[in-house]
Amino acid sequence: MKTLQGTEKQIKWAESIRNKAVEIYNEIYAKSEKKENVNMIFNAYVFNQDKASWWIDHRDDVACDVHSMMCFLDWCWKNDR
């Protein structure tokens, strides 16, 4: 993951939000049959975010967005869509 940029307080807060997204990723990755695709999508969406303010601004959406996106994509891969 990229090093977060912002004030010390922002970084600490953003890291806690990002850690929740990583927990969701770990759960989906463990269940997925297409692990390389899960990595690709997650890296593009989560690991490239380096501004603490982005995490804070999206704190209410990130966990739901990541979970929904990963579940949908995993369903598509399992059903060859």
N, C-alpha and C positions, 0 to 999 in steps of 0.2 A: 504494500500500500504506500501511497505517496505520503510524505510528511505534510501535515496540515499547517496551513498558514493562517495567522490571526493573532489576537491577543492571547495571553496565557489562559485567561478565563474561557475565552471562546474555544480554544484548542481542547481544554479539558472537557468541556461540555460536548463538543463535537465528537471527541473520541468515544464517549459513552454512547452516543447515538450510533456511530459507525459500528461499534462493537455489537450492538443489537442486530444490525443488518448482517454482520458476519455470522452471528449465531443462526440466523435464518438460512443463510447460504449453506452453512455446514449441515443443517438438517436436510435441506433439499439435495445437496450434493451426495449425501450418504444414500439417499433413496433413488437417485437418478441412474438410469441406464446409459445416459449420454453425458458422462462427466466432462468430457472435453468441451461440449457445447455449453454446459452450465458455467464452466470457467470462463469461456469467451464472453458470454453475456454479462456475467457478474463483473468481470474485469472492466468491461466497457462502461458499465453503469455506476459501479461503486468505487472500485479501486482507482479510477482516474480523477475522482473528486478530491482536490487538494485544498479547497478553501473551507475553513471552519464555518464561515458564515453560510455556505451552501447547506451543510448538515443541519445547522440550527434552523435555517429558514424552512427546511423540508422535514423537520423532526417528526411531524405528525403524519407524514406521508411515506417516509422511507420504508419503514418496516412493512407496511401494507403493500406498497408498490413492489418492493423486492419479492415478497412472498407471492403476490398475485402473478407477477411477471414470470417468475421461475416455475410456479405450478402450471401456468398456462403453457409455457414452452415445453416443459417436461411432458405434459399431456399430448401436445402436438407431436413430439418425437416418438412417444410410445405408440401413437396411433398413425404414424407415418403421414403426417399432414405437412 
